[in-house]
Each structure stands twice: as C-alpha cells, then as structure tokens.
Amino acid sequence: MEIREAKQAELRPFLAEIFAEQYRQFFSQEMEEKKEIALGAWQEDQLVGGITAKYQYQTLHVSMLAVDNNSRHSGVGSQLLKAMEQKAFSLGMNTITLTTKEYQAADFYLKNGYQKFAQLDDVPMTGMTKYYFVKRRK
C-alpha cells in the first residue's frame, strides 16, 4: 500500500459512496443531500449583511454570518439570524448549529438564545479559541 496526496475531486465521490453505503445499511434508505440557504440584508439597494447555511435531515448548520462595519450594532445580524431560524424551523429543522472564534461573535450568539456546548482552545491556531453553539426548536 502507498499513501499519497490526491485531488479532492477524485476522493470525494469515492468517500461519499462509502458514507452513503454505511447510511443505507443503518437506515435502509438513501442519504438525503445537503441543501443550502442564503439570505441577504439590503438597505437602499446596498448589501449590508448576509447569512449562509447548509441543512440535512433535521439539522441546519450556519456557515457564515457577517454584517459590514457601518451596519454593525444596528440589529442587522440578529434579524438575519432570526430569519434563518424561521426558515430552518419551517423546513422541519429541530437543531441549528454554528461555530465562531473568540475574535468574532460568541456573546452575540448567547444574546440570541444559542447555547455554547463546546470550545476548543488553540484552534484554529495557538492562542485562539473556537466555540460551538446550538439552538433547538422549542
């Protein structure tokens, strides 16, 4: 056997089929594809923020949420997050997850009803902390 670097385009289909087969064996059905949602916030035709997420089964994971510097602390981020939550729960999601780094928005997510369930120190680099959050449908 030889271990060597490979292109992701070559490995992804191979690995995806292994995971799909494991899923079929366990659940006796096909895996559901991940789907994406993207919402933007505009003020006077100017994009000032956005949020993207992927979901599969009953869980949505927020990939990115950002608001431009001039619109921060005006509620745009909270409005985007709440709109994504409403969309997710209307689609049958029970859980929303996300991650953030210490220099980003941990307090923002706590203020918006998210629960911190884990943190990793020195991730993604020494001296930094990555936080993991969850919100469940009530």
N, CA and C of each residue as an Amber inpcrd file, in Angstrom:
protein
   414
   0.8400000  -1.1770000   0.0000000   0.0000000   0.0000000   0.0000000
   0.8820000   1.2360000   0.0000000   0.3870000   2.2860000  -0.6490000
   1.0990000   3.5590000  -0.7260000   0.1210000   4.6730000  -0.3530000
   0.5220000   5.5560000   0.5280000  -0.2800000   6.7270000   0.8910000
   0.3100000   7.9150000   0.1470000  -0.5330000   8.6340000  -0.6000000
  -0.0420000   9.8060000  -1.3260000  -1.1430000  10.8400000  -1.4270000
  -0.7520000  12.0520000  -1.7320000  -1.7300000  13.1270000  -1.8970000
  -2.6080000  12.8330000  -3.0990000  -3.8640000  13.2790000  -2.9800000
  -4.8190000  13.0710000  -4.0630000  -5.6360000  14.3430000  -4.2300000
  -6.2920000  14.4680000  -5.3190000  -7.1740000  15.6080000  -5.5650000
  -8.5230000  15.3290000  -4.9120000  -9.0870000  16.3650000  -4.2810000
 -10.3890000  16.2000000  -3.6400000 -11.4420000  15.7530000  -4.6310000
 -11.3720000  16.2510000  -5.8560000 -12.3550000  15.8730000  -6.8730000
 -12.3280000  14.3680000  -7.1310000 -11.1890000  13.7540000  -6.9340000
 -11.0620000  12.3150000  -7.1170000 -11.5680000  11.5590000  -5.8860000
 -11.2520000  12.0630000  -4.6960000 -11.5990000  11.3580000  -3.4640000
 -13.0570000  11.5330000  -3.0360000 -13.6180000  12.7140000  -3.2340000
 -14.9690000  12.9750000  -2.7270000 -16.0000000  11.9420000  -3.1760000
 -16.1160000  11.6260000  -4.4570000 -17.1340000  10.6370000  -4.8570000
 -16.8960000   9.2650000  -4.2120000 -15.6590000   8.8570000  -4.1190000
 -15.3120000   7.5820000  -3.5060000 -15.7290000   7.5640000  -2.0380000
 -15.3260000   8.5880000  -1.2940000 -15.6580000   8.6600000   0.1350000
 -17.1620000   8.8290000   0.3500000 -17.8020000   9.6430000  -0.4830000
 -19.2430000   9.8540000  -0.3600000 -20.0070000   8.5480000  -0.5360000
 -19.5650000   7.7200000  -1.4440000 -20.2430000   6.4340000  -1.6630000
 -20.0740000   5.5150000  -0.4590000 -18.9300000   5.5370000   0.1790000
 -18.7350000   4.7300000   1.3900000 -19.6880000   5.1970000   2.4820000
 -19.7720000   6.5140000   2.6940000 -20.6970000   7.0390000   3.7040000
 -22.1440000   6.7100000   3.3550000 -22.4960000   6.8190000   2.0920000
 -23.8590000   6.5090000   1.6630000 -24.1860000   5.0420000   1.9200000
 -23.2500000   4.1700000   1.6640000 -23.4790000   2.7480000   1.9080000
 -23.6490000   2.4660000   3.3950000 -22.8370000   3.1010000   4.2250000
 -23.0000000   2.9500000   5.6760000 -24.3920000   3.4050000   6.1050000
 -24.8240000   4.5290000   5.5490000 -26.1420000   5.0700000   5.8900000
 -27.2440000   4.0970000   5.4590000 -27.1410000   3.5840000   4.2360000
 -28.1450000   2.6290000   3.7400000 -28.2070000   1.3920000   4.6320000
 -27.0630000   0.8950000   5.0610000 -27.0410000  -0.2870000   5.9250000
 -27.7040000  -0.0100000   7.2690000 -27.4910000   1.1740000   7.8010000
 -28.0290000   1.5020000   9.1230000 -29.5050000   1.8630000   9.0600000
 -29.9220000   2.6650000   8.0500000 -31.2830000   3.1860000   7.9900000
 -32.1700000   2.5350000   6.9290000 -31.6160000   1.7050000   6.0730000
 -32.3660000   1.0670000   4.9850000 -33.0140000   2.0750000   4.0440000
 -32.3500000   3.1630000   3.8200000 -32.8130000   4.1680000   2.8610000
 -31.6320000   4.9940000   2.3850000 -31.8730000   5.8050000   1.3580000
 -30.8110000   6.6330000   0.7910000 -30.5490000   7.8610000   1.6620000
 -29.3110000   8.3360000   1.6230000 -28.9440000   9.5740000   2.3260000
 -29.5790000  10.7670000   1.6430000 -29.9750000  11.7230000   2.4450000
 -30.5060000  12.9710000   1.9280000 -29.3440000  13.8930000   1.5710000
 -29.4500000  14.5630000   0.4460000 -28.4130000  15.5130000   0.0340000
 -28.4590000  16.7570000   0.9230000 -27.3080000  17.3760000   1.1290000
 -27.2750000  18.6530000   1.8430000 -27.8420000  19.7330000   0.9360000
 -28.6070000  20.6300000   1.5290000 -29.1770000  21.7520000   0.7940000
 -28.6770000  23.0430000   1.4150000 -28.7230000  24.1090000   0.6420000
 -28.1800000  25.3870000   1.1020000 -29.2570000  26.4600000   1.1450000
 -29.0650000  27.3900000   2.0650000 -29.9150000  28.5790000   2.1750000
 -28.9830000  29.7760000   2.2930000 -29.3190000  30.8560000   1.6150000
 -28.5550000  32.1020000   1.7220000 -29.5530000  33.2580000   1.8050000
 -29.3690000  34.1290000   2.7810000 -30.2250000  35.3040000   2.9530000
 -29.3400000  36.5440000   3.0160000 -29.7590000  37.6000000   2.3620000
 -29.0170000  38.8570000   2.3880000 -29.8560000  39.9590000   3.0030000
 -29.1930000  40.9670000   3.5360000 -29.8580000  42.1550000   4.0850000
 -29.4190000  43.3600000   3.2580000 -30.3870000  44.0770000   2.7140000
 -30.1170000  45.2560000   1.9000000 -30.7120000  46.4850000   2.5450000
 -29.9860000  47.5820000   2.4730000 -30.5010000  48.8920000   2.8720000
 -30.3030000  49.8090000   1.6790000 -31.4250000  50.2870000   1.1560000
 -31.3940000  51.1630000  -0.0220000 -30.5380000  50.5600000  -1.1420000
 -30.8560000  49.3490000  -1.5220000 -30.1740000  48.6290000  -2.6060000
 -28.7010000  48.3420000  -2.3450000 -28.2610000  48.5100000  -1.1220000
 -26.8730000  48.2180000  -0.7450000 -26.8650000  46.9700000   0.1420000
 -26.1060000  45.9510000  -0.2500000 -25.9780000  44.7430000   0.5650000
 -25.1500000  45.0880000   1.7990000 -25.7260000  44.8630000   2.9890000
 -25.0430000  45.2190000   4.2320000 -24.7360000  44.0100000   5.1180000
 -25.2790000  42.8510000   4.7480000 -25.0100000  41.6530000   5.5390000
 -25.5770000  40.4230000   4.8790000 -25.1540000  39.2750000   5.3770000
 -25.6680000  38.0390000   4.8230000 -25.4020000  36.8560000   5.7280000
 -26.1520000  35.7990000   5.4610000 -26.0030000  34.5640000   6.2230000
 -26.1740000  33.3980000   5.2560000 -25.3210000  32.3920000   5.4070000
 -25.4340000  31.1790000   4.5980000 -25.4580000  29.9720000   5.5350000
 -26.1510000  28.9280000   5.0950000 -26.2600000  27.7190000   5.9080000
 -26.4820000  26.5140000   5.0110000 -26.1830000  25.3510000   5.5550000
 -26.4680000  24.0810000   4.8950000 -27.3050000  23.2480000   5.8470000
 -28.2150000  22.4630000   5.2680000 -29.0010000  21.5860000   6.1240000
 -29.1590000  20.2130000   5.5040000 -29.3460000  19.2660000   6.4100000
 -29.5490000  17.8790000   6.0340000 -30.3320000  17.2480000   7.1780000
 -31.3230000  16.4500000   6.8270000 -32.1900000  15.8070000   7.8130000
 -32.8770000  16.8940000   8.6460000 -32.6170000  16.9450000   9.9420000
 -33.3060000  17.9030000  10.8040000 -32.3430000  18.8830000  11.4690000
 -31.1710000  19.0690000  10.8460000 -30.1780000  19.9860000  11.4050000
 -29.6890000  20.9540000  10.3450000 -29.6330000  22.2220000  10.7240000
 -29.0910000  23.2710000   9.8710000 -27.8030000  23.7620000  10.5160000
 -26.7710000  23.9560000   9.7090000 -25.5090000  24.4970000  10.2110000
 -25.2470000  25.8350000   9.5350000 -25.1470000  26.8860000  10.3310000
 -24.8280000  28.2150000   9.8040000 -23.3580000  28.2230000   9.4370000
 -23.0850000  28.5060000   8.1740000 -21.7040000  28.5210000   7.6800000
 -21.0610000  29.8830000   7.8740000 -21.7910000  30.9320000   7.4760000
 -21.2530000  32.2930000   7.5750000 -22.3660000  33.2650000   7.9300000
 -22.0380000  34.2260000   8.7650000 -22.9120000  35.3640000   9.0820000
 -22.0020000  36.5610000   9.2650000 -22.2330000  37.5940000   8.4790000
 -21.4080000  38.7950000   8.6040000 -22.2280000  40.0210000   8.2320000
 -21.8730000  41.1290000   8.8620000 -22.5040000  42.4230000   8.6170000
 -21.3900000  43.4360000   8.4120000 -21.5400000  44.3180000   7.4230000
 -20.4710000  45.2950000   7.1770000 -20.3070000  46.2320000   8.3760000
 -19.1310000  46.8240000   8.4810000 -18.7840000  47.6490000   9.6460000
 -19.7680000  48.7720000   9.9070000 -20.2800000  49.4020000   8.8640000
 -21.1830000  50.5440000   9.0460000 -22.5630000  50.1420000   9.5660000
 -22.9190000  48.8720000   9.4510000 -24.2500000  48.4120000   9.8670000
 -24.2340000  47.5850000  11.1420000 -23.0710000  47.3660000  11.7240000
 -22.9970000  46.5940000  12.9620000 -23.6850000  47.3450000  14.0930000
 -24.1770000  46.5860000  15.0510000 -24.8480000  47.1140000  16.2390000
 -26.1450000  47.8390000  15.8860000 -26.7180000  47.5090000  14.7340000
 -27.9960000  48.1070000  14.3450000 -29.1100000  47.0580000  14.2810000
 -28.7910000  45.8170000  14.6450000 -29.7840000  44.7500000  14.6430000
 -29.8080000  43.9250000  13.3780000 -28.9950000  44.2680000  12.3900000
 -28.9950000  43.5380000  11.1250000 -28.6120000  42.0780000  11.3410000
 -27.5740000  41.8160000  12.1110000 -27.1360000  40.4450000  12.3550000
 -28.2080000  39.6150000  13.0430000 -28.8430000  40.1860000  14.0570000
 -29.9150000  39.4750000  14.7550000 -31.0890000  39.2050000  13.8350000
 -31.4210000  40.1720000  12.9840000 -32.5240000  39.9720000  12.0380000
 -32.2030000  38.8600000  11.0430000 -30.9780000  38.8360000  10.5510000
 -30.5700000  37.7710000   9.6320000 -30.6390000  36.4050000  10.3230000
 -30.1350000  36.3360000  11.5420000 -30.1310000  35.0810000  12.2790000
 -31.5630000  34.6070000  12.5410000 -32.4300000  35.5080000  12.9490000
 -33.8280000  35.1390000  13.2210000 -34.5450000  34.7010000  11.9480000
 -34.2740000  35.3750000  10.8330000 -34.8820000  34.9770000   9.5630000
 -34.4210000  33.5720000   9.1710000 -33.1410000  33.2660000   9.3860000
 -32.6280000  31.9310000   9.0780000 -33.2710000  30.8970000  10.0010000
 -33.4120000  31.2260000  11.2730000 -34.0590000  30.3110000  12.2180000
 -35.4900000  30.0140000  11.7860000 -36.2420000  31.0460000  11.4330000
 -37.6260000  30.8540000  10.9900000 -37.6760000  29.9550000   9.7620000
 -36.7810000  30.1890000   8.8190000 -36.7240000  29.3770000   7.6090000
 -36.3990000  27.9280000   7.9800000 -35.4180000  27.7380000   8.8230000
 -34.9960000  26.3920000   9.2190000 -36.1280000  25.6480000   9.9250000
 -36.7610000  26.2860000  10.8790000 -37.8130000  25.6140000  11.6360000
 -39.0380000  25.3470000  10.7690000 -39.3010000  26.2280000   9.8000000
 -40.4260000  25.9900000   8.8870000 -40.1480000  24.8080000   7.9560000
 -38.8720000  24.5000000   7.7350000 -38.4880000  23.3540000   6.9060000
 -38.3930000  22.0500000   7.7130000 -38.6900000  22.1360000   9.0010000
 -38.6740000  20.9390000   9.8410000 -37.3810000  20.6960000  10.5910000
 -36.4890000  21.6760000  10.6070000 -35.2490000  21.5100000  11.3600000
 -35.5680000  21.5420000  12.8570000 -34.8760000  20.7200000  13.6150000
 -35.0040000  20.7260000  15.0720000 -33.8090000  21.3780000  15.7450000
 -32.6890000  21.4470000  15.0130000 -31.4410000  21.9110000  15.6000000
 -30.7120000  22.8280000  14.6290000 -30.1490000  23.9140000  15.1840000
 -29.2810000  24.8070000  14.4180000 -27.9370000  24.8240000  15.1340000
 -26.8610000  24.6090000  14.3780000 -25.5290000  24.6540000  14.9590000
 -24.6930000  25.7050000  14.2390000 -23.6350000  26.1480000  14.8970000
 -22.6940000  27.0910000  14.2900000 -21.4360000  27.1220000  15.1250000
 -20.3830000  27.6520000  14.5310000 -19.1370000  27.8620000  15.2620000
 -18.7130000  29.3130000  15.0840000 -17.9270000  29.7940000  16.0320000
 -17.3630000  31.1340000  15.9400000 -16.0370000  31.1360000  16.6880000
 -15.2040000  32.0880000  16.3630000 -13.9140000  32.2010000  17.0290000
 -13.9710000  33.3500000  18.0370000 -13.0250000  33.3540000  18.9540000
 -13.0830000  34.3110000  20.0580000 -13.0690000  35.7640000  19.6030000
 -12.4840000  36.0640000  18.4660000 -12.4460000  37.4450000  17.9900000
 -13.7180000  37.8190000  17.2200000 -14.6240000  36.8740000  17.0880000
 -15.8330000  37.1370000  16.3200000 -17.0220000  37.4450000  17.2310000
 -17.9440000  36.4970000  17.4450000 -19.2420000  36.8940000  17.9790000
 -19.8440000  35.9530000  19.0210000 -19.0620000  35.3980000  19.9150000
 -19.6160000  34.4660000  20.9040000 -20.7350000  35.1020000  21.7210000
 -20.5360000  36.3100000  22.2160000 -21.5710000  36.9820000  23.0230000
 -22.8330000  37.2550000  22.2110000 -22.6710000  37.5550000  20.9440000
 -23.8110000  37.8000000  20.0540000 -24.7150000  36.5650000  20.0010000
 -24.1260000  35.3910000  19.8500000 -24.9300000  34.1730000  19.7620000
 -25.5870000  33.8380000  21.0970000 -24.8850000  34.0610000  22.2040000
 -25.5020000  33.8550000  23.5170000 -26.7120000  34.7820000  23.6750000
 -26.5460000  36.0350000  23.2860000 -27.6390000  37.0140000  23.3720000
 -28.8360000  36.6050000  22.5180000 -28.5840000  35.8670000  21.4350000
 -29.6500000  35.4390000  20.5360000 -30.1790000  34.0360000  20.8590000
 -29.9080000  33.5580000  22.0750000 -30.5200000  32.3260000  22.5450000
 -29.7870000  31.0470000  22.2170000 -28.5380000  31.1430000  21.7740000
 -27.7570000  29.9490000  21.4750000 -27.0270000  29.4870000  22.7310000
 -26.8310000  28.1910000  22.8240000 -26.1400000  27.5970000  23.9590000
 -24.7580000  27.1370000  23.5090000 -23.7370000  27.5500000  24.2580000
 -22.3840000  27.0670000  23.9560000 -22.2750000  25.6530000  24.5070000
 -21.9360000  24.6960000  23.6310000 -21.8230000  23.3200000  24.1000000
 -20.3950000  22.8080000  24.0860000 -19.4820000  23.5620000  23.4880000
 -18.0820000  23.1320000  23.4900000 -17.1890000  24.2950000  23.0910000
 -15.9480000  24.1560000  23.4480000 -14.9300000  25.0840000  22.9660000
 -13.6260000  24.3280000  22.8460000 -12.8290000  24.7610000  21.8810000
 -11.5080000  24.1740000  21.6810000 -10.4810000  25.2900000  21.7550000
  -9.6260000  25.2020000  22.7450000  -8.5380000  26.1630000  22.8750000
  -7.4570000  25.8310000  21.8540000  -6.7530000  26.8620000  21.4320000
  -5.6610000  26.7260000  20.4520000  -6.1390000  26.1740000  19.1070000
  -7.3710000  26.5070000  18.7430000  -7.9450000  26.1240000  17.4490000
  -8.5890000  27.3650000  16.8470000  -8.3230000  27.7540000  15.6460000
  -7.5510000  27.0470000  14.6390000  -6.0560000  27.3140000  14.7200000
  -5.6190000  28.0980000  15.7280000  -4.1840000  28.3260000  15.9140000
  -3.9170000  28.5810000  17.3920000  -2.6840000  28.4420000  17.7880000
  -2.2940000  28.6500000  19.1770000  -2.7190000  30.0340000  19.6460000
  -3.3370000  30.0730000  20.8190000  -3.7570000  31.3350000  21.4020000
  -5.1700000  31.7570000  21.0350000  -5.8470000  30.9800000  20.2320000
  -7.2100000  31.3040000  19.8180000  -8.1440000  30.2090000  20.3070000
  -9.4220000  30.5690000  20.5030000 -10.4290000  29.5990000  20.9270000
 -11.5700000  29.5760000  19.9240000 -12.0240000  28.3710000  19.5970000
 -13.1770000  28.1900000  18.7260000 -14.3320000  27.6960000  19.5830000
 -15.5180000  28.3190000  19.4200000 -16.6990000  27.9870000  20.2020000
 -17.7370000  27.3130000  19.3230000 -18.4740000  26.3700000  19.9110000
 -19.5250000  25.6270000  19.2170000 -20.8560000  25.9360000  19.9020000
 -21.8480000  26.2980000  19.1020000 -23.1530000  26.6930000  19.6160000
 -24.2640000  25.8470000  19.0200000 -25.3630000  25.7590000  19.7600000
 -26.5500000  25.0440000  19.2900000 -27.8000000  25.7990000  19.7460000
 -28.8400000  25.7070000  18.9360000 -30.1650000  26.1950000  19.3110000
 -31.1480000  25.1390000  18.8510000 -32.0410000  24.7780000  19.7470000
 -33.0270000  23.7490000  19.4350000 -34.4140000  24.3670000  19.3410000
 -35.2240000  23.7640000  18.4780000 -36.6150000  24.2230000  18.3510000
 -37.3190000  23.9590000  19.6670000 -38.0780000  24.9280000  20.0920000
 -38.8030000  24.7740000  21.3740000 -40.1230000  24.0910000  21.1770000
